[in-house]
Amino acid sequence: MKVLIDCTQVTRKKAGVGVYAQNMVRELTRLDSGIEWFLLVQDDDSDFDFSQCSNVTLIRVDSRTFRKLPFRFLLEQLFIPFLALRYGIDVVHSLHYSFPLLPMSAKKVVTIHDMTMFLMPDMHLPSKVRYFQFFTGAAARRADALSFVSHSSQEDFLKFFPHPAPSCHIVPLGKGPQFRPDLDPQRIEEVVRKYGITQPYILFIGTIEPRKNLVRLTEAFSTLAQAHPSHVLVIAGMNGWMFKRLFNLVHTLNLENKVIFTGFVLETEKPYLIRGAEVFAYPSLYEGFGIPVLEALACGTPTLTSNISSIPEITGDAALLIDPSSMQDIAAGLKLLLGDASLRYKLSAKSISQAARFSWSHTAADTLSVYRRALSN
């Protein structure tokens, strides 16, 4: 079997979809599957350099051109069908909603991460909403197989497209072995110091965008600041969109010295930042999966997160679940965790065994099964 994976949709600074793409592709190429892999990648992204693998053909495109959406769209719609014909590709896997619409002999597999463009369109840029809504609808009609990252994301999809033409599969995401509790304390201290953080701290990691609910998290933290004067709130991640309201709120609440924005955090440093936190807080309003939550569980960091969408699938009873729409509930949860060391210990012990259920090798094996089913159909 010959499989082409389109990695050109992935940004250089990887979060969410990028973390999924990089880790899943790496594990797929390690499988003794007899498959020839063709990776379509931007030439400025060294994370997908698997050229040392004898079963991998790298096809690089000019990132100066194809990082721009109009040209990347043309690459996807015209160049991928050409490559499929040229190399005799059996399966084309599009990792992020959009995929080639032209008829091909190759089977089309599309990963659907979440349905926020339908459920929360006001929290995204209008142009992105139209783009992703169109391709999600097209995938429901024209793909050969759909891969969903959680049961929750599939259920949300079926609310809008109750009778999809392709077969549907659940492929949970994973976490890497670097996310573990027994990290070097000295290295934790070095990473924490690098980002100008003082301990103890509450940590959020993710792209700064409305769906992550950081306004309510900051408001909740402000109600506890006086009772916990030594704690700071760390918001780690790159700016996404509609983030100015959050920065203005920090200024209005006079929290400039209590809320630390680190910007983008390297994947190699993320485990140390998570493990160094007293509490990991992730009160997202919606998640297709929630990789940062899983990574926090794997590090054994006591976690406060949302009781909606896919997150309970990930956490089981190993995290403190709150109503993310209620600032008071978030504040009460933080207060409980900060004030109860025995609860933190209990959650930490549960979280490690819960996180062990998920791995990128499982994701790769499940994805391979999707390819084989798509081809057999």
Secondary structure, DSSP 8 states (H G I E B T S, - for coil): -EEEEE-TTS-SS--THHHHHHHHHHHHHHS-S--EEEEEEETT-GGG--TTSTTEEEEEE-HHHHTSHHHHHHIIIIIHHHHHHHHT-SEEEESSS----S--SSEEEEEE---HHHH-GGGS-HHHHHHHHHHHHHHHHH-SEEEESSHHHHHHHHHH-SS-SSEEEE------TT--S---HHHHHHHHHHTT--SSEEEEES-BSGGG-HHHHHHHHHHHTTTSTT-EEEEES-B-SS-HHHHHHHHHTT-TTTEEEEES--TTTHHHHHHT-SEEEE--S--SS-HHHHHHHHHT--EEEESSTTHHHHHTTSSEEE-TT-HHHHHHHHHHHHH-HHHHHHHHHHHHHHHTT--HHHHHHHHHHHHHHHHH-
